[in-house]
């Protein structure tokens, strides 16, 4: 018998758990790979880590942040917004390996 893991698509972040820094579907032992799209958060998880473009929204529908992940860490240009649409200066800039390196 062979066990094959296929990617799951369209789960919400609430359907996942974090163990040792990796995302898993509840009640599974294999790190999750698939798309998260619940309205407030949208992005891809690959091998249990956030990867590629991600967006997170405030409950009022306003964009909270947008940016890229690489191996589960912020990487590249990020922009953040308050719930009224004003830019969050402290969270806007270029990130490398999860740390802000420039505005």
Gaussian input, Z-matrix of N, CA and C with variables (Angstrom, degrees):
# hf/3-21g

backbone

0 1
 N
 C     1     B1
 C     2     B2     1     A1
 N     3     B3     2     A2     1     D1
 C     4     B4     3     A3     2     D2
 C     5     B5     4     A4     3     D3
 N     6     B6     5     A5     4     D4
 C     7     B7     6     A6     5     D5
 C     8     B8     7     A7     6     D6
 N     9     B9     8     A8     7     D7
 C    10    B10     9     A9     8     D8
 C    11    B11    10    A10     9     D9
 N    12    B12    11    A11    10    D10
 C    13    B13    12    A12    11    D11
 C    14    B14    13    A13    12    D12
 N    15    B15    14    A14    13    D13
 C    16    B16    15    A15    14    D14
 C    17    B17    16    A16    15    D15
 N    18    B18    17    A17    16    D16
 C    19    B19    18    A18    17    D17
 C    20    B20    19    A19    18    D18
 N    21    B21    20    A20    19    D19
 C    22    B22    21    A21    20    D20
 C    23    B23    22    A22    21    D21
 N    24    B24    23    A23    22    D22
 C    25    B25    24    A24    23    D23
 C    26    B26    25    A25    24    D24
 N    27    B27    26    A26    25    D25
 C    28    B28    27    A27    26    D26
 C    29    B29    28    A28    27    D27
 N    30    B30    29    A29    28    D28
 C    31    B31    30    A30    29    D29
 C    32    B32    31    A31    30    D30
 N    33    B33    32    A32    31    D31
 C    34    B34    33    A33    32    D32
 C    35    B35    34    A34    33    D33
 N    36    B36    35    A35    34    D34
 C    37    B37    36    A36    35    D35
 C    38    B38    37    A37    36    D36
 N    39    B39    38    A38    37    D37
 C    40    B40    39    A39    38    D38
 C    41    B41    40    A40    39    D39
 N    42    B42    41    A41    40    D40
 C    43    B43    42    A42    41    D41
 C    44    B44    43    A43    42    D42
 N    45    B45    44    A44    43    D43
 C    46    B46    45    A45    44    D44
 C    47    B47    46    A46    45    D45
 N    48    B48    47    A47    46    D46
 C    49    B49    48    A48    47    D47
 C    50    B50    49    A49    48    D48
 N    51    B51    50    A50    49    D49
 C    52    B52    51    A51    50    D50
 C    53    B53    52    A52    51    D51
 N    54    B54    53    A53    52    D52
 C    55    B55    54    A54    53    D53
 C    56    B56    55    A55    54    D54
 N    57    B57    56    A56    55    D55
 C    58    B58    57    A57    56    D56
 C    59    B59    58    A58    57    D57
 N    60    B60    59    A59    58    D58
 C    61    B61    60    A60    59    D59
 C    62    B62    61    A61    60    D60
 N    63    B63    62    A62    61    D61
 C    64    B64    63    A63    62    D62
 C    65    B65    64    A64    63    D63
 N    66    B66    65    A65    64    D64
 C    67    B67    66    A66    65    D65
 C    68    B68    67    A67    66    D66
 N    69    B69    68    A68    67    D67
 C    70    B70    69    A69    68    D68
 C    71    B71    70    A70    69    D69
 N    72    B72    71    A71    70    D70
 C    73    B73    72    A72    71    D71
 C    74    B74    73    A73    72    D72
 N    75    B75    74    A74    73    D73
 C    76    B76    75    A75    74    D74
 C    77    B77    76    A76    75    D75
 N    78    B78    77    A77    76    D76
 C    79    B79    78    A78    77    D77
 C    80    B80    79    A79    78    D78
 N    81    B81    80    A80    79    D79
 C    82    B82    81    A81    80    D80
 C    83    B83    82    A82    81    D81
 N    84    B84    83    A83    82    D82
 C    85    B85    84    A84    83    D83
 C    86    B86    85    A85    84    D84
 N    87    B87    86    A86    85    D85
 C    88    B88    87    A87    86    D86
 C    89    B89    88    A88    87    D87
 N    90    B90    89    A89    88    D88
 C    91    B91    90    A90    89    D89
 C    92    B92    91    A91    90    D90
 N    93    B93    92    A92    91    D91
 C    94    B94    93    A93    92    D92
 C    95    B95    94    A94    93    D93
 N    96    B96    95    A95    94    D94
 C    97    B97    96    A96    95    D95
 C    98    B98    97    A97    96    D96
 N    99    B99    98    A98    97    D97
 C   100   B100    99    A99    98    D98
 C   101   B101   100   A100    99    D99
 N   102   B102   101   A101   100   D100
 C   103   B103   102   A102   101   D101
 C   104   B104   103   A103   102   D102
 N   105   B105   104   A104   103   D103
 C   106   B106   105   A105   104   D104
 C   107   B107   106   A106   105   D105
 N   108   B108   107   A107   106   D106
 C   109   B109   108   A108   107   D107
 C   110   B110   109   A109   108   D108
 N   111   B111   110   A110   109   D109
 C   112   B112   111   A111   110   D110
 C   113   B113   112   A112   111   D111
 N   114   B114   113   A113   112   D112
 C   115   B115   114   A114   113   D113
 C   116   B116   115   A115   114   D114
 N   117   B117   116   A116   115   D115
 C   118   B118   117   A117   116   D116
 C   119   B119   118   A118   117   D117
 N   120   B120   119   A119   118   D118
 C   121   B121   120   A120   119   D119
 C   122   B122   121   A121   120   D120
 N   123   B123   122   A122   121   D121
 C   124   B124   123   A123   122   D122
 C   125   B125   124   A124   123   D123
 N   126   B126   125   A125   124   D124
 C   127   B127   126   A126   125   D125
 C   128   B128   127   A127   126   D126
 N   129   B129   128   A128   127   D127
 C   130   B130   129   A129   128   D128
 C   131   B131   130   A130   129   D129
 N   132   B132   131   A131   130   D130
 C   133   B133   132   A132   131   D131
 C   134   B134   133   A133   132   D132
 N   135   B135   134   A134   133   D133
 C   136   B136   135   A135   134   D134
 C   137   B137   136   A136   135   D135
 N   138   B138   137   A137   136   D136
 C   139   B139   138   A138   137   D137
 C   140   B140   139   A139   138   D138
 N   141   B141   140   A140   139   D139
 C   142   B142   141   A141   140   D140
 C   143   B143   142   A142   141   D141
 N   144   B144   143   A143   142   D142
 C   145   B145   144   A144   143   D143
 C   146   B146   145   A145   144   D144
 N   147   B147   146   A146   145   D145
 C   148   B148   147   A147   146   D146
 C   149   B149   148   A148   147   D147
 N   150   B150   149   A149   148   D148
 C   151   B151   150   A150   149   D149
 C   152   B152   151   A151   150   D150
 N   153   B153   152   A152   151   D151
 C   154   B154   153   A153   152   D152
 C   155   B155   154   A154   153   D153
 N   156   B156   155   A155   154   D154
 C   157   B157   156   A156   155   D155
 C   158   B158   157   A157   156   D156
 N   159   B159   158   A158   157   D157
 C   160   B160   159   A159   158   D158
 C   161   B161   160   A160   159   D159
 N   162   B162   161   A161   160   D160
 C   163   B163   162   A162   161   D161
 C   164   B164   163   A163   162   D162
 N   165   B165   164   A164   163   D163
 C   166   B166   165   A165   164   D164
 C   167   B167   166   A166   165   D165
 N   168   B168   167   A167   166   D166
 C   169   B169   168   A168   167   D167
 C   170   B170   169   A169   168   D168
 N   171   B171   170   A170   169   D169
 C   172   B172   171   A171   170   D170
 C   173   B173   172   A172   171   D171
 N   174   B174   173   A173   172   D172
 C   175   B175   174   A174   173   D173
 C   176   B176   175   A175   174   D174
 N   177   B177   176   A176   175   D175
 C   178   B178   177   A177   176   D176
 C   179   B179   178   A178   177   D177
 N   180   B180   179   A179   178   D178
 C   181   B181   180   A180   179   D179
 C   182   B182   181   A181   180   D180
 N   183   B183   182   A182   181   D181
 C   184   B184   183   A183   182   D182
 C   185   B185   184   A184   183   D183
 N   186   B186   185   A185   184   D184
 C   187   B187   186   A186   185   D185
 C   188   B188   187   A187   186   D186
 N   189   B189   188   A188   187   D187
 C   190   B190   189   A189   188   D188
 C   191   B191   190   A190   189   D189
 N   192   B192   191   A191   190   D190
 C   193   B193   192   A192   191   D191
 C   194   B194   193   A193   192   D192
 N   195   B195   194   A194   193   D193
 C   196   B196   195   A195   194   D194
 C   197   B197   196   A196   195   D195
 N   198   B198   197   A197   196   D196
 C   199   B199   198   A198   197   D197
 C   200   B200   199   A199   198   D198
 N   201   B201   200   A200   199   D199
 C   202   B202   201   A201   200   D200
 C   203   B203   202   A202   201   D201
 N   204   B204   203   A203   202   D202
 C   205   B205   204   A204   203   D203
 C   206   B206   205   A205   204   D204
 N   207   B207   206   A206   205   D205
 C   208   B208   207   A207   206   D206
 C   209   B209   208   A208   207   D207
 N   210   B210   209   A209   208   D208
 C   211   B211   210   A210   209   D209
 C   212   B212   211   A211   210   D210
 N   213   B213   212   A212   211   D211
 C   214   B214   213   A213   212   D212
 C   215   B215   214   A214   213   D213
 N   216   B216   215   A215   214   D214
 C   217   B217   216   A216   215   D215
 C   218   B218   217   A217   216   D216
 N   219   B219   218   A218   217   D217
 C   220   B220   219   A219   218   D218
 C   221   B221   220   A220   219   D219
 N   222   B222   221   A221   220   D220
 C   223   B223   222   A222   221   D221
 C   224   B224   223   A223   222   D222
 N   225   B225   224   A224   223   D223
 C   226   B226   225   A225   224   D224
 C   227   B227   226   A226   225   D225
 N   228   B228   227   A227   226   D226
 C   229   B229   228   A228   227   D227
 C   230   B230   229   A229   228   D228
 N   231   B231   230   A230   229   D229
 C   232   B232   231   A231   230   D230
 C   233   B233   232   A232   231   D231
 N   234   B234   233   A233   232   D232
 C   235   B235   234   A234   233   D233
 C   236   B236   235   A235   234   D234
 N   237   B237   236   A236   235   D235
 C   238   B238   237   A237   236   D236
 C   239   B239   238   A238   237   D237
 N   240   B240   239   A239   238   D238
 C   241   B241   240   A240   239   D239
 C   242   B242   241   A241   240   D240
 N   243   B243   242   A242   241   D241
 C   244   B244   243   A243   242   D242
 C   245   B245   244   A244   243   D243
 N   246   B246   245   A245   244   D244
 C   247   B247   246   A246   245   D245
 C   248   B248   247   A247   246   D246
 N   249   B249   248   A248   247   D247
 C   250   B250   249   A249   248   D248
 C   251   B251   250   A250   249   D249
 N   252   B252   251   A251   250   D250
 C   253   B253   252   A252   251   D251
 C   254   B254   253   A253   252   D252
 N   255   B255   254   A254   253   D253
 C   256   B256   255   A255   254   D254
 C   257   B257   256   A256   255   D255
 N   258   B258   257   A257   256   D256
 C   259   B259   258   A258   257   D257
 C   260   B260   259   A259   258   D258
 N   261   B261   260   A260   259   D259
 C   262   B262   261   A261   260   D260
 C   263   B263   262   A262   261   D261
 N   264   B264   263   A263   262   D262
 C   265   B265   264   A264   263   D263
 C   266   B266   265   A265   264   D264
 N   267   B267   266   A266   265   D265
 C   268   B268   267   A267   266   D266
 C   269   B269   268   A268   267   D267
 N   270   B270   269   A269   268   D268
 C   271   B271   270   A270   269   D269
 C   272   B272   271   A271   270   D270
 N   273   B273   272   A272   271   D271
 C   274   B274   273   A273   272   D272
 C   275   B275   274   A274   273   D273
 N   276   B276   275   A275   274   D274
 C   277   B277   276   A276   275   D275
 C   278   B278   277   A277   276   D276
 N   279   B279   278   A278   277   D277
 C   280   B280   279   A279   278   D278
 C   281   B281   280   A280   279   D279
 N   282   B282   281   A281   280   D280
 C   283   B283   282   A282   281   D281
 C   284   B284   283   A283   282   D282
 N   285   B285   284   A284   283   D283
 C   286   B286   285   A285   284   D284
 C   287   B287   286   A286   285   D285
 N   288   B288   287   A287   286   D286
 C   289   B289   288   A288   287   D287
 C   290   B290   289   A289   288   D288
 N   291   B291   290   A290   289   D289
 C   292   B292   291   A291   290   D290
 C   293   B293   292   A292   291   D291
 N   294   B294   293   A293   292   D292
 C   295   B295   294   A294   293   D293
 C   296   B296   295   A295   294   D294
 N   297   B297   296   A296   295   D295
 C   298   B298   297   A297   296   D296
 C   299   B299   298   A298   297   D297
 N   300   B300   299   A299   298   D298
 C   301   B301   300   A300   299   D299
 C   302   B302   301   A301   300   D300
 N   303   B303   302   A302   301   D301
 C   304   B304   303   A303   302   D302
 C   305   B305   304   A304   303   D303
 N   306   B306   305   A305   304   D304
 C   307   B307   306   A306   305   D305
 C   308   B308   307   A307   306   D306

   B1=1.4377
   B2=1.5245
   B3=1.3092
   B4=1.4573
   B5=1.5171
   B6=1.3211
   B7=1.4503
   B8=1.5104
   B9=1.3219
   B10=1.4517
   B11=1.5181
   B12=1.3235
   B13=1.4506
   B14=1.5238
   B15=1.3133
   B16=1.4502
   B17=1.5145
   B18=1.3438
   B19=1.4582
   B20=1.5192
   B21=1.3369
   B22=1.4508
   B23=1.5141
   B24=1.3367
   B25=1.4634
   B26=1.5139
   B27=1.3273
   B28=1.4420
   B29=1.5074
   B30=1.3111
   B31=1.4583
   B32=1.5207
   B33=1.3142
   B34=1.4561
   B35=1.5189
   B36=1.3237
   B37=1.4633
   B38=1.5295
   B39=1.3354
   B40=1.4662
   B41=1.5234
   B42=1.3248
   B43=1.4608
   B44=1.5290
   B45=1.3338
   B46=1.4558
   B47=1.5161
   B48=1.3160
   B49=1.4613
   B50=1.5223
   B51=1.3212
   B52=1.4586
   B53=1.5198
   B54=1.3241
   B55=1.4688
   B56=1.5170
   B57=1.3162
   B58=1.4744
   B59=1.5347
   B60=1.3437
   B61=1.4547
   B62=1.5122
   B63=1.3349
   B64=1.4629
   B65=1.5241
   B66=1.3414
   B67=1.4591
   B68=1.5272
   B69=1.3379
   B70=1.4638
   B71=1.5209
   B72=1.3373
   B73=1.4528
   B74=1.5146
   B75=1.3187
   B76=1.4637
   B77=1.5266
   B78=1.3162
   B79=1.4658
   B80=1.5260
   B81=1.3462
   B82=1.4629
   B83=1.5250
   B84=1.3308
   B85=1.4582
   B86=1.5234
   B87=1.3322
   B88=1.4618
   B89=1.5240
   B90=1.3516
   B91=1.4677
   B92=1.5340
   B93=1.3224
   B94=1.4552
   B95=1.5234
   B96=1.3250
   B97=1.4605
   B98=1.5226
   B99=1.3115
   B100=1.4556
   B101=1.5127
   B102=1.3184
   B103=1.4535
   B104=1.5258
   B105=1.3240
   B106=1.4528
   B107=1.5166
   B108=1.3162
   B109=1.4566
   B110=1.5192
   B111=1.3129
   B112=1.4535
   B113=1.5131
   B114=1.3150
   B115=1.4525
   B116=1.5118
   B117=1.3395
   B118=1.4621
   B119=1.5202
   B120=1.3176
   B121=1.4614
   B122=1.5188
   B123=1.3250
   B124=1.4584
   B125=1.5217
   B126=1.3205
   B127=1.4493
   B128=1.5135
   B129=1.3297
   B130=1.4568
   B131=1.5213
   B132=1.3045
   B133=1.4632
   B134=1.5153
   B135=1.3257
   B136=1.4640
   B137=1.5252
   B138=1.3088
   B139=1.4573
   B140=1.5192
   B141=1.3397
   B142=1.4568
   B143=1.5172
   B144=1.3468
   B145=1.4666
   B146=1.5244
   B147=1.3492
   B148=1.4591
   B149=1.5202
   B150=1.3362
   B151=1.4637
   B152=1.5260
   B153=1.3387
   B154=1.4569
   B155=1.5182
   B156=1.3354
   B157=1.4658
   B158=1.5265
   B159=1.3378
   B160=1.4647
   B161=1.5123
   B162=1.3246
   B163=1.4547
   B164=1.5181
   B165=1.3385
   B166=1.4574
   B167=1.5205
   B168=1.3306
   B169=1.4583
   B170=1.5194
   B171=1.3324
   B172=1.4612
   B173=1.5302
   B174=1.3415
   B175=1.4727
   B176=1.5306
   B177=1.3417
   B178=1.4684
   B179=1.5308
   B180=1.3449
   B181=1.4566
   B182=1.5184
   B183=1.3314
   B184=1.4670
   B185=1.5341
   B186=1.3297
   B187=1.4597
   B188=1.5266
   B189=1.3279
   B190=1.4568
   B191=1.5265
   B192=1.3356
   B193=1.4568
   B194=1.5152
   B195=1.3265
   B196=1.4654
   B197=1.5228
   B198=1.3270
   B199=1.4500
   B200=1.5113
   B201=1.3166
   B202=1.4590
   B203=1.5262
   B204=1.3125
   B205=1.4646
   B206=1.5173
   B207=1.3095
   B208=1.4626
   B209=1.5237
   B210=1.3254
   B211=1.4682
   B212=1.5288
   B213=1.3378
   B214=1.4566
   B215=1.5183
   B216=1.3284
   B217=1.4697
   B218=1.5223
   B219=1.3555
   B220=1.4597
   B221=1.5209
   B222=1.3237
   B223=1.4570
   B224=1.5285
   B225=1.3218
   B226=1.4524
   B227=1.5145
   B228=1.3343
   B229=1.4623
   B230=1.5274
   B231=1.3329
   B232=1.4598
   B233=1.5076
   B234=1.3090
   B235=1.4619
   B236=1.5222
   B237=1.3363
   B238=1.4570
   B239=1.5133
   B240=1.3517
   B241=1.4552
   B242=1.5226
   B243=1.3185
   B244=1.4613
   B245=1.5311
   B246=1.3264
   B247=1.4665
   B248=1.5241
   B249=1.3387
   B250=1.4682
   B251=1.5287
   B252=1.3424
   B253=1.4602
   B254=1.5233
   B255=1.3419
   B256=1.4700
   B257=1.5264
   B258=1.3178
   B259=1.4606
   B260=1.5256
   B261=1.3244
   B262=1.4630
   B263=1.5194
   B264=1.3201
   B265=1.4701
   B266=1.5277
   B267=1.3302
   B268=1.4652
   B269=1.5258
   B270=1.3338
   B271=1.4596
   B272=1.5251
   B273=1.3158
   B274=1.4574
   B275=1.5204
   B276=1.3148
   B277=1.4536
   B278=1.5159
   B279=1.3224
   B280=1.4592
   B281=1.5249
   B282=1.3232
   B283=1.4593
   B284=1.5203
   B285=1.3167
   B286=1.4572
   B287=1.5298
   B288=1.3428
   B289=1.4632
   B290=1.5253
   B291=1.3390
   B292=1.4577
   B293=1.5102
   B294=1.3135
   B295=1.4726
   B296=1.5140
   B297=1.3291
   B298=1.4607
   B299=1.5154
   B300=1.3462
   B301=1.4716
   B302=1.5201
   B303=1.3575
   B304=1.4594
   B305=1.5177
   B306=1.3218
   B307=1.4749
   B308=1.5044
   A1=108.29
   A2=116.42
   A3=122.89
   A4=109.63
   A5=116.21
   A6=120.89
   A7=108.59
   A8=116.81
   A9=121.97
   A10=107.66
   A11=116.58
   A12=121.24
   A13=109.60
   A14=116.22
   A15=121.52
   A16=108.87
   A17=118.37
   A18=119.50
   A19=111.48
   A20=115.24
   A21=121.42
   A22=107.94
   A23=117.64
   A24=120.57
   A25=110.16
   A26=114.66
   A27=120.75
   A28=115.99
   A29=119.31
   A30=121.16
   A31=110.34
   A32=115.71
   A33=120.12
   A34=108.26
   A35=116.28
   A36=120.84
   A37=110.29
   A38=117.54
   A39=121.97
   A40=112.74
   A41=117.02
   A42=120.63
   A43=111.99
   A44=116.15
   A45=121.89
   A46=110.55
   A47=115.94
   A48=122.47
   A49=108.06
   A50=115.99
   A51=120.99
   A52=108.15
   A53=114.78
   A54=121.82
   A55=107.86
   A56=116.28
   A57=122.12
   A58=111.02
   A59=116.28
   A60=120.86
   A61=115.67
   A62=118.37
   A63=122.21
   A64=110.10
   A65=116.01
   A66=121.51
   A67=110.06
   A68=114.81
   A69=123.06
   A70=108.55
   A71=116.96
   A72=118.62
   A73=106.04
   A74=116.32
   A75=119.93
   A76=109.85
   A77=115.77
   A78=124.18
   A79=113.95
   A80=117.13
   A81=119.86
   A82=109.55
   A83=116.18
   A84=121.59
   A85=112.20
   A86=117.70
   A87=121.83
   A88=109.14
   A89=118.30
   A90=119.49
   A91=111.04
   A92=115.82
   A93=123.22
   A94=111.93
   A95=115.86
   A96=123.82
   A97=106.66
   A98=116.04
   A99=120.03
   A100=111.33
   A101=114.94
   A102=122.43
   A103=110.38
   A104=115.58
   A105=122.41
   A106=106.52
   A107=116.17
   A108=120.24
   A109=108.59
   A110=116.02
   A111=119.49
   A112=112.53
   A113=117.51
   A114=120.05
   A115=111.97
   A116=118.15
   A117=120.51
   A118=112.38
   A119=118.31
   A120=122.01
   A121=109.03
   A122=114.77
   A123=119.88
   A124=109.12
   A125=116.17
   A126=120.13
   A127=111.44
   A128=115.27
   A129=123.05
   A130=109.79
   A131=115.21
   A132=122.00
   A133=106.78
   A134=116.07
   A135=121.54
   A136=108.20
   A137=116.88
   A138=121.22
   A139=112.91
   A140=116.19
   A141=121.21
   A142=115.46
   A143=118.21
   A144=121.84
   A145=110.40
   A146=115.71
   A147=119.44
   A148=108.73
   A149=115.16
   A150=120.85
   A151=109.11
   A152=116.62
   A153=120.77
   A154=113.14
   A155=115.37
   A156=122.27
   A157=112.12
   A158=115.24
   A159=122.20
   A160=109.37
   A161=115.13
   A162=122.72
   A163=108.32
   A164=115.93
   A165=121.95
   A166=106.63
   A167=116.52
   A168=122.00
   A169=111.33
   A170=116.03
   A171=121.66
   A172=108.13
   A173=118.16
   A174=120.39
   A175=113.91
   A176=117.74
   A177=120.35
   A178=112.28
   A179=117.90
   A180=122.36
   A181=114.80
   A182=116.86
   A183=121.92
   A184=109.25
   A185=116.80
   A186=121.18
   A187=110.07
   A188=117.45
   A189=123.14
   A190=109.59
   A191=117.05
   A192=119.90
   A193=110.79
   A194=114.42
   A195=122.02
   A196=106.72
   A197=116.29
   A198=119.84
   A199=112.06
   A200=115.33
   A201=123.02
   A202=110.74
   A203=114.58
   A204=121.99
   A205=109.10
   A206=115.03
   A207=121.76
   A208=106.51
   A209=116.80
   A210=122.37
   A211=112.27
   A212=116.49
   A213=120.98
   A214=115.71
   A215=117.96
   A216=121.45
   A217=110.20
   A218=115.62
   A219=119.52
   A220=109.02
   A221=115.48
   A222=120.40
   A223=108.26
   A224=117.57
   A225=121.39
   A226=111.44
   A227=115.91
   A228=120.76
   A229=111.07
   A230=115.70
   A231=124.03
   A232=109.26
   A233=115.60
   A234=120.59
   A235=107.86
   A236=115.33
   A237=121.62
   A238=110.79
   A239=116.45
   A240=122.23
   A241=110.83
   A242=115.84
   A243=121.99
   A244=107.88
   A245=117.54
   A246=121.02
   A247=113.15
   A248=117.39
   A249=120.11
   A250=112.23
   A251=117.50
   A252=121.77
   A253=115.22
   A254=117.64
   A255=119.52
   A256=109.79
   A257=115.73
   A258=120.90
   A259=110.46
   A260=116.12
   A261=122.31
   A262=106.86
   A263=117.45
   A264=122.38
   A265=111.93
   A266=117.36
   A267=120.89
   A268=112.88
   A269=116.30
   A270=118.92
   A271=112.81
   A272=116.64
   A273=120.05
   A274=109.03
   A275=116.78
   A276=121.31
   A277=110.66
   A278=114.94
   A279=121.59
   A280=109.58
   A281=114.68
   A282=121.77
   A283=110.00
   A284=115.21
   A285=121.46
   A286=106.91
   A287=115.38
   A288=121.85
   A289=112.37
   A290=116.62
   A291=120.97
   A292=115.49
   A293=118.20
   A294=121.22
   A295=110.61
   A296=115.45
   A297=120.22
   A298=109.27
   A299=116.56
   A300=120.67
   A301=112.27
   A302=118.37
   A303=120.65
   A304=110.39
   A305=115.62
   A306=121.82
   A307=111.19
   D1=139.55
   D2=-179.16
   D3=-118.94
   D4=132.84
   D5=175.32
   D6=-100.78
   D7=122.65
   D8=-179.63
   D9=-118.52
   D10=133.35
   D11=179.37
   D12=-99.80
   D13=120.40
   D14=177.21
   D15=-102.70
   D16=146.92
   D17=178.00
   D18=-63.59
   D19=145.11
   D20=173.69
   D21=-100.02
   D22=149.81
   D23=-176.40
   D24=-131.55
   D25=144.04
   D26=171.57
   D27=77.81
   D28=23.16
   D29=176.50
   D30=-79.36
   D31=160.89
   D32=172.52
   D33=-94.60
   D34=158.62
   D35=179.18
   D36=-62.01
   D37=-26.36
   D38=179.33
   D39=-73.05
   D40=-15.44
   D41=177.57
   D42=-87.56
   D43=1.47
   D44=-179.27
   D45=-114.82
   D46=155.83
   D47=173.48
   D48=-124.59
   D49=155.71
   D50=178.08
   D51=-109.08
   D52=125.90
   D53=175.91
   D54=-131.41
   D55=125.50
   D56=179.47
   D57=52.08
   D58=38.23
   D59=175.82
   D60=81.05
   D61=4.70
   D62=179.74
   D63=-118.35
   D64=147.65
   D65=176.38
   D66=-86.32
   D67=137.81
   D68=176.40
   D69=-133.35
   D70=148.75
   D71=166.52
   D72=-67.17
   D73=145.64
   D74=178.82
   D75=-56.09
   D76=139.12
   D77=175.66
   D78=68.92
   D79=22.88
   D80=175.64
   D81=-124.30
   D82=162.95
   D83=179.47
   D84=-111.31
   D85=0.93
   D86=-178.47
   D87=-102.89
   D88=128.21
   D89=176.78
   D90=-54.58
   D91=138.47
   D92=-174.81
   D93=-70.35
   D94=139.62
   D95=169.11
   D96=-131.63
   D97=123.16
   D98=178.73
   D99=160.78
   D100=-172.57
   D101=-176.03
   D102=-97.42
   D103=140.46
   D104=172.83
   D105=-109.33
   D106=124.53
   D107=-179.43
   D108=-151.41
   D109=89.42
   D110=-179.22
   D111=-115.23
   D112=9.59
   D113=-177.42
   D114=98.92
   D115=-51.60
   D116=179.85
   D117=-86.69
   D118=-26.02
   D119=177.47
   D120=-134.54
   D121=136.42
   D122=179.30
   D123=-138.77
   D124=128.93
   D125=177.63
   D126=172.43
   D127=-172.49
   D128=-176.80
   D129=-115.89
   D130=140.33
   D131=171.68
   D132=-117.42
   D133=130.21
   D134=-178.20
   D135=-128.03
   D136=120.62
   D137=-178.85
   D138=58.86
   D139=32.68
   D140=177.38
   D141=88.72
   D142=-3.43
   D143=-177.22
   D144=-119.39
   D145=143.67
   D146=174.99
   D147=-62.84
   D148=140.30
   D149=-175.71
   D150=-145.99
   D151=142.06
   D152=175.94
   D153=75.30
   D154=-157.15
   D155=-175.86
   D156=-72.18
   D157=136.08
   D158=176.90
   D159=-134.09
   D160=145.67
   D161=173.11
   D162=-132.32
   D163=142.80
   D164=176.53
   D165=-133.35
   D166=135.37
   D167=-175.90
   D168=-115.37
   D169=148.11
   D170=170.75
   D171=-69.64
   D172=158.25
   D173=178.09
   D174=-56.92
   D175=-24.48
   D176=178.62
   D177=-81.14
   D178=1.30
   D179=178.22
   D180=94.39
   D181=-9.69
   D182=179.11
   D183=-71.71
   D184=139.24
   D185=176.99
   D186=-60.19
   D187=129.81
   D188=178.17
   D189=-93.66
   D190=-53.24
   D191=174.30
   D192=-151.72
   D193=159.99
   D194=176.54
   D195=-144.55
   D196=134.18
   D197=178.02
   D198=-177.28
   D199=-173.59
   D200=-177.03
   D201=-113.87
   D202=144.93
   D203=172.20
   D204=-114.11
   D205=146.46
   D206=171.70
   D207=-136.35
   D208=121.17
   D209=-177.31
   D210=53.48
   D211=38.35
   D212=175.38
   D213=82.15
   D214=5.78
   D215=-179.50
   D216=-123.93
   D217=149.23
   D218=176.66
   D219=-59.74
   D220=135.91
   D221=-177.95
   D222=-151.65
   D223=128.33
   D224=-178.50
   D225=94.91
   D226=-162.18
   D227=-175.35
   D228=-82.14
   D229=132.99
   D230=177.57
   D231=-124.15
   D232=148.15
   D233=173.39
   D234=-136.31
   D235=136.08
   D236=179.77
   D237=-123.43
   D238=151.15
   D239=-177.24
   D240=-135.50
   D241=143.53
   D242=169.78
   D243=-69.58
   D244=166.68
   D245=-178.81
   D246=-65.59
   D247=-16.15
   D248=176.78
   D249=-94.33
   D250=4.93
   D251=176.38
   D252=95.60
   D253=-8.04
   D254=177.29
   D255=-71.50
   D256=140.59
   D257=-179.51
   D258=-68.35
   D259=141.17
   D260=174.47
   D261=-92.67
   D262=102.62
   D263=-175.02
   D264=-59.54
   D265=-40.03
   D266=-177.03
   D267=-65.36
   D268=-21.78
   D269=-176.15
   D270=-110.59
   D271=5.43
   D272=179.94
   D273=-105.59
   D274=126.14
   D275=179.59
   D276=157.10
   D277=-167.40
   D278=-177.86
   D279=-98.09
   D280=133.01
   D281=179.99
   D282=-116.86
   D283=148.31
   D284=175.37
   D285=-138.74
   D286=124.62
   D287=-179.58
   D288=51.78
   D289=37.97
   D290=174.67
   D291=87.43
   D292=1.69
   D293=-179.62
   D294=-122.03
   D295=140.61
   D296=178.85
   D297=-72.06
   D298=127.88
   D299=-177.81
   D300=-112.89
   D301=-18.24
   D302=176.47
   D303=-163.85
   D304=160.10
   D305=178.02
   D306=-83.55

